[in-house]
Amino acid sequence: MEQLSVVMTDAARDALAQARSALGDDLTIVIGNGCCDSTAPFLFNHHFAGIAEERIADVDGVPVMLDRSLLDLFAGREVVIDAGPDPGGDSFSAETELGLRFSMERLPLPG
């Protein structure tokens, strides 16, 4: 597989720190092939990786898992995880309980 990079914005790092403070250290970010938010990053507490998930990175000590069916779509990309306010909180992702929501972009690798 081609190189892949995962980075977080300052807002995402802050959201992750808030989630860690509320939930503890056993956190995992999962980029899946879901039905509702598609490839949005989800933060789970006490996540058990499925057979279709591959660990692609660690950010701030948190593993980042990607659905294997998406590996080719992410190859040669920089995944930028961001966070912003989400007063609706209609997601399974853990940070929504804090009024926040992770989002991401797939950009060409820098350089």
N, C-alpha and C positions, 0 to 999 in steps of 0.2 A: 504494500500500500504506500502511496505517496505520503509525504510529510503532511502533518496536520497539527495545528496549534490551537490551543484554547486559552483565551485571556478573559479577564473580567474588568469592567469599568469600575471606577471608584464607587459609584452608586450600587453596583452589584456586590462589591466587597462589603459595603456597609449593610446591605440587606442580608448577606450571608452571615455577617457577625451578629446581627439582631436575631436571626433564626437560630444560630448556634447558642446564643445566650438563653433563648427560650426553650430550646429542644435538646441541647447537649451536642456532643461531638460526633455522633454516629449519623452523619448526613451523607447523602449521595445525590449528585445531579444526574438526571437521566434525560437524554435526548432520544425520544422514541418516535415511533411511526404511528402515533395515536390517531384516534378518530376526530377528536374535538379541536385540540390546539395543534394538531399535526406535529411538527418538529420543534415545538416550543420546549425550552428546558424546564424540567420539573425537579423540584427539590423534595426528596423523601427522607424521612427519619427511619432508621432501622430497615433499610432496603436490602432485599436479597436479589441479587442479579439473576435474571433469567438466562436460559441457554442461548437466546438470540441477542444478548447484549455483550458488548466488548468494551473494556476499559480503554479509553483513548487519552486520558490525561488526568492530572490532579491539579486543582486550583485551591490555593489556601488550605491545603490538607484535606480537601474533599475530592473523592473520586468522581470522574465524569464518565458516564457510560453512554454508549451510542448503540442503537439498534443496528445489527450487522447488515441489514438490508439497505442501510443508508451510507455505508462506508464509502462507496464510489462517489456519492454526491458530496462528501466532505473531504475527499482526498485533495491535497494541494491547497487547502483553504485555512484561513484563520477564523475560528469561531469566536465571536465577540459576544460575551454574555453581559447584558445590561439589566437594570432594574428601575422600576418607576412605581408611582402610586397606582393602586388598584382597589378603589373603594368597594367594588362589587364583590370581590372575593369568591368568584364562582369557579374556582379551579381546585384540583386535587393537590396542587403544589403547596408545600408547607408554608412558604412565605406569604401566601394570601391571607393567612390568619393574622398577619401583621399589617395588612392593608397595602401590601406590595406585590409586584409581579415581575418575574424574570422574563426577559425577551432575548432574542439573539439575532445576529446577522452572520452570514457566511461570506467572507471577503477573500480575495486573492491573498496569498501569503505575501507579506512585505519583502521587498528587496529583490 
